[in-house]
Amino acid sequence: MMRNVPSEVTLTVLHRMLWATVGHQFDFLYLPLDFKNMANKGFAFINFENEQALTTFTTRFQRTKDWHLFGLEVSDFEAYQETPACTVSYARMQGFKNNMFQWLQVVVDIPEAKPFIKWETLEKLFPVKLAPVDPLGKPVLCTP
């Protein structure tokens, strides 16, 4: 879990920052939105695929105020001093499956409010493939 994420940070910006830090070694990223303000709530859930990625991420971002890494600029020194430092900690819920099932309980139609989910991990855990369409043009689900 990542706390004190600036409200201006979007899922896309956070995804790029993670990719630059640990490459493709994360499979779930969720940045909850405050729908009233259409800004993030200041925290994010990240599921890393291995301990090395977690260690790399934590070493880089624990107690950082380097918000320029998020593409944000803090021009005023006082504003910089008041900016809370990022903290990285274990979330109550751990693992890709648990995060997926938790998120699936929330119904959202706004693309910015949906998490990043690594397709390869999803396919491994839920091996359902789309078959050709039925006579009405609807996809037919089948298991491998």
Backbone as a chain_set.jsonl record, in Angstrom:
{"seq": "MMRNVPSEVTLTVLHRMLWATVGHQFDFLYLPLDFKNMANKGFAFINFENEQALTTFTTRFQRTKDWHLFGLEVSDFEAYQETPACTVSYARMQGFKNNMFQWLQVVVDIPEAKPFIKWETLEKLFPVKLAPVDPLGKPVLCTP", "coords": {"N": [[0.85, -1.173, 0.0], [0.504, 2.215, -0.765], [0.836, 5.348, 0.615], [-0.15, 8.818, 1.025], [-0.201, 9.846, -1.57], [-0.059, 12.366, -3.918], [-2.951, 14.329, -4.694], [-3.219, 15.068, -7.341], [-2.123, 13.073, -8.872], [-2.626, 10.595, -11.299], [-3.986, 7.363, -12.278], [-2.649, 6.532, -14.575], [-0.236, 8.019, -14.485], [0.865, 7.01, -12.1], [1.118, 4.331, -12.818], [3.048, 4.511, -14.877], [5.209, 5.444, -13.371], [5.631, 3.278, -11.645], [6.28, 1.313, -13.548], [8.683, 2.36, -14.518], [10.241, 2.006, -12.292], [10.112, -0.727, -11.33], [9.694, -2.237, -13.574], [7.848, -4.727, -15.305], [6.957, -6.046, -13.043], [4.664, -6.024, -11.404], [1.234, -6.752, -10.823], [-1.21, -5.747, -10.201], [-2.792, -2.702, -9.694], [-4.318, -0.218, -7.988], [-5.87, 2.822, -7.633], [-7.812, 4.447, -5.669], [-10.594, 6.603, -6.318], [-11.918, 9.791, -5.389], [-15.019, 10.519, -5.999], [-16.453, 12.86, -5.856], [-14.621, 14.983, -6.054], [-13.158, 14.1, -8.171], [-10.51, 13.22, -7.941], [-7.643, 11.382, -6.765], [-7.732, 9.43, -3.699], [-5.514, 9.599, -2.123], [-4.104, 7.315, -1.571], [-2.823, 4.1, -2.655], [-3.193, 0.775, -3.934], [-1.004, -1.822, -4.486], [0.065, -4.736, -6.045], [2.822, -6.645, -5.963], [4.783, -8.861, -7.959], [6.902, -10.254, -6.954], [9.289, -10.509, -4.233], [11.623, -9.043, -4.652], [10.847, -6.917, -6.362], [9.107, -5.553, -4.651], [10.916, -4.785, -2.618], [12.677, -3.121, -4.092], [10.902, -1.078, -4.894], [10.006, -0.12, -2.363], [12.439, 0.747, -1.211], [13.025, 2.858, -2.915], [10.797, 4.615, -2.695], [9.897, 4.906, -0.035], [9.221, 7.268, 2.401], [9.705, 9.39, 0.651], [9.763, 12.623, -0.909], [9.856, 13.272, -3.442], [8.124, 14.387, -5.562], [8.3, 15.275, -8.116], [8.878, 13.116, -9.605], [6.466, 12.095, -10.194], [5.638, 13.718, -12.114], [4.807, 16.091, -11.153], [5.091, 19.462, -10.096], [6.47, 21.266, -7.502], [6.569, 24.387, -6.848], [6.85, 26.244, -4.839], [8.768, 26.658, -1.959], [7.789, 26.478, 0.68], [5.406, 25.077, 0.268], [6.484, 22.681, -0.557], [7.744, 21.854, 1.819], [5.511, 21.359, 3.384], [4.34, 19.247, 2.107], [3.303, 15.96, 2.509], [5.359, 13.115, 3.175], [5.752, 10.243, 1.129], [4.585, 7.033, 2.074], [5.216, 3.579, 2.386], [3.64, 0.56, 2.948], [2.502, -2.629, 4.244], [-0.603, -3.774, 3.076], [-3.849, -4.5, 4.459], [-5.115, -6.48, 3.017], [-3.758, -8.998, 1.005], [-2.161, -10.142, -2.01], [-2.871, -11.062, -5.436], [-5.356, -12.33, -6.169], [-7.019, -11.811, -3.904], [-7.062, -8.99, -3.936], [-8.291, -8.59, -6.422], [-10.859, -9.789, -6.036], [-11.814, -8.149, -3.989], [-11.889, -5.665, -5.301], [-13.751, -6.244, -7.312], [-16.141, -6.097, -6.003], [-16.873, -3.522, -6.078], [-18.691, -1.428, -8.097], [-18.014, 0.305, -10.952], [-18.171, 2.661, -13.565], [-16.457, 4.413, -14.637], [-13.582, 4.842, -16.445], [-11.118, 5.834, -15.352], [-11.342, 5.123, -12.736], [-11.012, 2.463, -12.526], [-8.942, -0.387, -11.782], [-5.473, -1.103, -12.747], [-4.852, -4.123, -14.252], [-2.905, -6.903, -14.704], [-2.974, -8.729, -17.57], [-1.871, -11.294, -18.127], [-1.548, -12.491, -15.591], [-4.175, -12.604, -14.759], [-5.235, -14.376, -16.662], [-3.861, -16.74, -15.94], [-4.885, -17.324, -13.388], [-7.625, -17.364, -13.767], [-8.618, -19.262, -15.984], [-10.289, -18.755, -18.55], [-11.42, -18.682, -21.802], [-12.305, -16.818, -24.726], [-14.463, -18.082, -27.094], [-15.394, -18.689, -30.528], [-18.069, -16.571, -31.784], [-21.583, -16.915, -30.986], [-24.59, -17.818, -32.896], [-26.051, -15.428, -32.658], [-24.161, -13.504, -32.505], [-22.912, -13.105, -30.101], [-20.187, -13.448, -27.774], [-18.987, -16.686, -26.876], [-18.389, -18.291, -23.906], [-15.856, -20.499, -22.819], [-14.081, -23.136, -21.14], [-10.596, -24.019, -21.051]], "CA": [[0.0, 0.0, 0.0], [1.246, 3.47, -0.849], [0.045, 6.435, 1.204], [0.252, 10.21, 0.761], [-0.073, 10.091, -3.006], [-0.672, 13.669, -4.202], [-4.273, 14.195, -5.32], [-3.127, 15.303, -8.788], [-1.596, 11.878, -9.535], [-3.629, 9.722, -11.915], [-3.59, 5.967, -12.406], [-1.674, 6.451, -15.669], [1.041, 8.54, -13.984], [1.369, 6.049, -11.122], [1.507, 3.147, -13.583], [4.332, 4.819, -15.535], [6.223, 5.532, -12.333], [5.915, 1.903, -11.231], [6.958, 0.643, -14.664], [10.061, 2.872, -14.562], [10.951, 1.555, -11.092], [10.207, -2.189, -11.19], [9.352, -2.916, -14.828], [6.541, -5.403, -15.365], [6.874, -6.945, -11.889], [3.462, -5.826, -10.589], [0.099, -7.232, -11.606], [-2.442, -5.083, -9.775], [-2.584, -1.338, -9.23], [-5.609, 0.442, -7.81], [-5.786, 4.16, -7.05], [-9.214, 4.83, -5.452], [-10.964, 7.982, -6.633], [-12.957, 10.53, -4.693], [-15.869, 10.881, -7.142], [-16.912, 14.241, -5.7], [-13.568, 15.871, -6.563], [-12.504, 13.416, -9.292], [-9.079, 13.133, -7.648], [-7.417, 10.174, -5.97], [-7.96, 9.584, -2.257], [-4.244, 9.733, -1.42], [-3.446, 6.033, -1.34], [-2.91, 3.163, -3.77], [-2.919, -0.628, -3.64], [-0.119, -2.384, -5.51], [0.472, -6.113, -5.801], [4.065, -6.966, -6.654], [4.879, -10.279, -8.302], [7.971, -10.909, -6.197], [9.839, -9.723, -3.134], [12.623, -8.125, -5.197], [10.143, -5.721, -6.838], [8.634, -4.849, -3.453], [12.076, -4.175, -1.974], [13.126, -2.029, -4.953], [9.916, -0.011, -4.787], [10.034, 0.433, -1.005], [13.695, 1.477, -1.046], [12.975, 4.094, -3.697], [9.692, 5.534, -2.399], [9.586, 5.09, 1.387], [9.512, 8.593, 2.939], [10.163, 10.329, -0.378], [8.971, 13.796, -1.267], [10.263, 13.536, -4.825], [6.899, 14.338, -6.352], [8.597, 15.538, -9.522], [8.862, 11.81, -10.267], [5.092, 11.885, -10.629], [5.341, 14.731, -13.109], [4.257, 17.251, -10.465], [6.091, 20.454, -9.721], [6.184, 22.054, -6.313], [7.398, 25.562, -7.096], [6.999, 27.009, -3.608], [9.524, 25.901, -0.956], [6.909, 26.197, 1.816], [4.495, 24.003, -0.15], [7.29, 21.455, -0.547], [7.945, 21.472, 3.218], [4.242, 20.875, 3.923], [3.927, 18.053, 1.388], [3.618, 14.772, 3.294], [6.217, 12.128, 2.517], [5.129, 8.982, 0.74], [4.902, 5.885, 2.914], [4.902, 2.277, 1.794], [3.394, -0.406, 4.013], [1.673, -3.768, 3.856], [-2.05, -3.558, 3.185], [-4.561, -5.56, 5.179], [-5.384, -7.537, 2.048], [-2.558, -9.327, 0.241], [-2.261, -11.072, -3.133], [-3.627, -10.668, -6.627], [-6.739, -12.814, -6.094], [-7.752, -11.066, -2.875], [-7.285, -7.632, -4.434], [-9.283, -8.676, -7.505], [-12.19, -10.03, -5.482], [-12.207, -6.942, -3.262], [-12.237, -4.623, -6.263], [-14.945, -6.642, -8.065], [-17.325, -5.743, -5.222], [-17.157, -2.114, -6.35], [-19.128, -1.261, -9.475], [-17.668, 1.633, -11.468], [-18.185, 2.777, -15.018], [-15.503, 5.446, -15.019], [-12.303, 4.173, -16.723], [-10.058, 6.286, -14.453], [-11.564, 4.546, -11.41], [-10.753, 1.021, -12.592], [-7.53, -0.677, -11.542], [-4.665, -1.762, -13.768], [-4.771, -5.554, -13.977], [-2.038, -7.551, -15.685], [-3.768, -9.742, -18.25], [-1.256, -12.619, -18.012], [-1.864, -13.027, -14.261], [-5.604, -12.888, -14.778], [-5.423, -15.611, -17.441], [-3.357, -17.886, -15.179], [-5.768, -17.615, -12.266], [-8.999, -17.576, -14.247], [-8.413, -19.704, -17.368], [-11.475, -18.747, -19.392], [-11.077, -18.108, -23.096], [-13.439, -16.525, -25.587], [-14.561, -18.925, -28.279], [-16.107, -17.956, -31.58], [-19.368, -16.046, -31.385], [-22.749, -17.75, -31.265], [-25.327, -17.313, -34.059], [-26.546, -14.081, -32.429], [-23.028, -12.595, -32.474], [-22.397, -12.925, -28.742], [-19.073, -14.356, -27.48], [-19.317, -17.894, -26.13], [-17.322, -18.587, -22.963], [-15.553, -21.918, -22.632], [-12.853, -23.358, -20.392], [-9.636, -24.704, -21.923]], "C": [[0.896, 1.236, 0.0], [0.339, 4.579, -0.33], [0.668, 7.785, 0.879], [0.58, 10.445, -0.705], [-0.75, 11.438, -3.281], [-1.968, 13.509, -5.0], [-4.238, 14.384, -6.83], [-2.652, 14.071, -9.566], [-2.741, 11.024, -10.055], [-3.103, 8.292, -11.948], [-2.518, 5.81, -13.484], [-0.299, 6.912, -15.202], [1.665, 7.543, -13.005], [1.848, 4.769, -11.814], [2.866, 3.361, -14.252], [5.477, 4.866, -14.529], [6.614, 4.135, -11.836], [6.706, 1.163, -12.304], [8.422, 1.072, -14.724], [10.886, 2.346, -13.385], [11.165, 0.046, -11.057], [9.869, -2.948, -12.474], [7.977, -3.545, -14.752], [6.294, -6.303, -14.153], [5.739, -6.616, -10.909], [2.273, -6.21, -11.453], [-1.229, -6.588, -11.222], [-2.084, -3.708, -9.228], [-3.944, -0.658, -9.175], [-5.41, 1.747, -7.05], [-7.228, 4.65, -6.858], [-9.458, 6.319, -5.702], [-12.017, 8.511, -5.676], [-13.84, 11.084, -5.815], [-16.385, 12.319, -7.049], [-15.9, 15.213, -6.325], [-12.875, 15.335, -7.812], [-10.974, 13.464, -9.153], [-8.869, 11.883, -6.803], [-7.559, 10.484, -4.478], [-6.656, 9.64, -1.453], [-3.55, 8.427, -1.095], [-3.675, 5.126, -2.536], [-2.6, 1.758, -3.273], [-2.123, -1.201, -4.803], [0.189, -3.812, -5.111], [1.708, -6.409, -6.636], [4.151, -8.466, -6.873], [5.974, -11.004, -7.534], [8.529, -9.948, -5.152], [10.875, -8.702, -3.611], [11.974, -6.812, -5.661], [9.645, -4.887, -5.661], [9.78, -4.115, -2.771], [12.588, -2.979, -2.769], [12.196, -0.828, -4.823], [9.977, 0.674, -3.429], [11.291, 1.258, -0.773], [13.629, 2.831, -1.745], [11.949, 5.103, -3.177], [9.322, 5.696, -0.931], [10.096, 6.452, 1.854], [10.046, 9.583, 1.893], [9.208, 11.505, -0.499], [9.302, 14.19, -2.706], [9.059, 13.474, -5.76], [7.131, 14.712, -7.806], [8.655, 14.232, -10.311], [7.467, 11.471, -10.792], [4.699, 12.878, -11.719], [4.73, 15.971, -12.488], [5.387, 18.199, -10.103], [5.614, 21.201, -8.488], [7.111, 23.256, -6.403], [7.705, 26.346, -5.822], [7.697, 26.153, -2.551], [8.656, 25.537, 0.246], [5.934, 25.069, 1.488], [5.227, 22.667, -0.135], [7.462, 20.947, 0.879], [6.67, 20.863, 3.813], [3.748, 19.605, 3.24], [4.272, 16.819, 2.216], [4.484, 13.793, 2.489], [5.414, 10.87, 2.215], [5.508, 7.906, 1.753], [4.445, 4.617, 2.208], [4.74, 1.293, 2.941], [2.58, -1.577, 3.461], [0.208, -3.4, 4.039], [-2.658, -4.721, 3.963], [-4.802, -6.756, 4.266], [-4.157, -7.756, 1.175], [-2.894, -10.271, -0.913], [-3.183, -10.595, -4.236], [-5.1, -11.069, -6.512], [-7.566, -12.02, -5.086], [-8.047, -9.644, -3.317], [-8.341, -7.616, -5.53], [-10.692, -8.832, -6.944], [-12.694, -8.831, -4.687], [-12.674, -5.866, -4.235], [-13.513, -4.964, -7.022], [-16.235, -6.334, -7.306], [-17.741, -4.289, -5.435], [-17.529, -1.972, -7.819], [-18.84, 0.172, -9.914], [-17.675, 1.601, -12.985], [-17.189, 3.807, -15.531], [-14.141, 4.783, -15.235], [-11.182, 4.562, -15.76], [-10.179, 5.665, -13.063], [-11.304, 3.045, -11.381], [-9.271, 0.748, -12.393], [-6.812, -1.158, -12.804], [-4.561, -3.218, -13.338], [-3.937, -6.186, -15.081], [-2.772, -8.758, -16.274], [-3.204, -11.146, -18.069], [-1.569, -13.271, -16.666], [-3.331, -13.413, -14.191], [-5.886, -14.187, -15.521], [-4.961, -16.855, -16.683], [-4.328, -18.288, -14.077], [-7.192, -17.94, -12.677], [-8.941, -17.993, -15.713], [-9.708, -19.862, -18.177], [-11.096, -18.061, -20.696], [-12.357, -17.823, -23.875], [-13.364, -17.413, -26.82], [-15.213, -18.109, -29.384], [-17.497, -17.53, -31.09], [-20.489, -17.023, -31.732], [-23.523, -17.155, -32.446], [-25.877, -15.896, -33.9], [-25.418, -13.044, -32.344], [-22.462, -12.33, -31.101], [-21.243, -13.888, -28.502], [-19.536, -15.533, -26.634], [-18.143, -18.179, -25.207], [-17.107, -20.09, -22.88], [-14.265, -22.016, -21.835], [-11.889, -24.151, -21.279], [-9.692, -26.204, -21.801]], "O": [[1.917, 1.281, 0.686], [-0.794, 4.727, -0.786], [1.839, 7.884, 0.512], [1.528, 11.158, -1.033], [-1.908, 11.626, -2.907], [-2.062, 12.65, -5.877], [-5.132, 13.91, -7.531], [-2.769, 14.034, -10.791], [-3.708, 10.762, -9.339], [-1.928, 8.043, -11.682], [-1.58, 5.031, -13.314], [0.702, 6.259, -15.495], [2.863, 7.268, -13.077], [2.868, 4.196, -11.43], [3.732, 2.488, -14.197], [6.578, 4.387, -14.803], [7.795, 3.852, -11.633], [7.681, 0.473, -12.005], [9.303, 0.244, -14.954], [12.11, 2.254, -13.484], [12.273, -0.417, -10.786], [9.769, -4.175, -12.458], [7.048, -2.96, -14.195], [5.493, -7.234, -14.237], [5.849, -6.9, -9.717], [2.293, -6.019, -12.669], [-2.256, -6.853, -11.848], [-1.183, -3.572, -8.4], [-4.633, -0.537, -10.188], [-4.848, 1.761, -5.955], [-7.81, 5.212, -7.786], [-8.643, 7.171, -5.347], [-12.89, 7.776, -5.216], [-13.442, 12.022, -6.507], [-16.717, 12.923, -8.069], [-16.279, 16.145, -7.034], [-12.091, 16.046, -8.44], [-10.253, 13.715, -10.118], [-9.813, 11.379, -6.194], [-7.513, 11.641, -4.059], [-6.696, 9.722, -0.225], [-2.521, 8.421, -0.42], [-4.591, 5.34, -3.33], [-1.844, 1.573, -2.318], [-2.522, -1.078, -5.961], [0.539, -4.074, -3.96], [1.649, -6.421, -7.865], [3.649, -9.249, -6.066], [5.977, -12.233, -7.468], [8.274, -8.744, -5.186], [10.99, -7.619, -3.037], [12.49, -5.729, -5.385], [9.749, -3.661, -5.674], [9.636, -2.954, -2.389], [12.899, -1.938, -2.191], [12.652, 0.304, -4.661], [9.998, 1.903, -3.348], [11.222, 2.346, -0.202], [14.122, 3.83, -1.222], [12.195, 6.308, -3.211], [8.5, 6.554, -0.607], [11.282, 6.75, 1.713], [10.768, 10.516, 2.242], [8.013, 11.394, -0.227], [9.048, 15.32, -3.121], [8.985, 12.615, -6.638], [6.259, 14.494, -8.646], [8.502, 14.23, -11.532], [7.312, 10.668, -11.711], [3.561, 12.876, -12.189], [4.191, 16.818, -13.2], [6.509, 17.769, -9.836], [4.492, 21.705, -8.445], [8.294, 23.163, -6.077], [8.721, 27.038, -5.749], [7.258, 25.036, -2.277], [8.761, 24.431, 0.777], [5.666, 24.209, 2.327], [4.661, 21.645, 0.253], [7.342, 19.748, 1.129], [6.741, 19.96, 4.647], [2.832, 18.953, 3.741], [5.432, 16.646, 2.592], [4.341, 13.675, 1.272], [4.512, 10.494, 2.963], [6.641, 7.879, 2.235], [3.42, 4.597, 1.526], [5.607, 1.2, 3.81], [2.043, -1.515, 2.355], [-0.17, -2.788, 5.038], [-2.051, -5.783, 4.101], [-4.704, -7.906, 4.696], [-3.58, -6.796, 0.662], [-3.8, -11.097, -0.805], [-4.131, -9.842, -4.013], [-5.988, -10.246, -6.731], [-8.686, -11.607, -5.386], [-9.15, -9.141, -3.104], [-9.191, -6.727, -5.563], [-11.607, -8.102, -7.327], [-13.887, -8.532, -4.714], [-13.712, -5.236, -4.032], [-14.288, -4.065, -7.347], [-17.311, -6.313, -7.904], [-18.826, -3.877, -5.023], [-16.754, -2.361, -8.693], [-19.35, 1.128, -9.33], [-17.238, 0.631, -13.604], [-17.098, 4.04, -16.737], [-13.591, 4.212, -14.293], [-10.375, 3.711, -15.386], [-9.218, 5.682, -12.294], [-11.37, 2.424, -10.32], [-8.432, 1.558, -12.788], [-7.438, -1.56, -13.785], [-4.221, -3.509, -12.192], [-4.236, -6.017, -16.263], [-3.139, -9.687, -15.555], [-3.965, -12.094, -17.878], [-1.827, -14.473, -16.606], [-3.679, -14.446, -13.619], [-6.685, -15.005, -15.065], [-5.595, -17.906, -16.772], [-4.564, -19.477, -13.863], [-7.881, -18.707, -12.004], [-9.186, -17.172, -16.596], [-10.151, -20.979, -18.446], [-10.514, -16.977, -20.685], [-13.366, -18.506, -23.702], [-12.338, -17.484, -27.497], [-15.548, -16.943, -29.174], [-18.019, -18.063, -30.111], [-20.363, -17.842, -32.642], [-23.151, -16.094, -32.948], [-26.144, -15.227, -34.898], [-25.675, -11.858, -32.137], [-21.627, -11.441, -30.932], [-21.291, -15.027, -28.966], [-20.394, -15.374, -25.765], [-17.011, -18.298, -25.675], [-18.066, -20.862, -22.871], [-13.449, -21.095, -21.846], [-12.33, -24.88, -22.168], [-8.94, -26.907, -22.477]]}, "num_chains": 1, "name": "protein.A"}
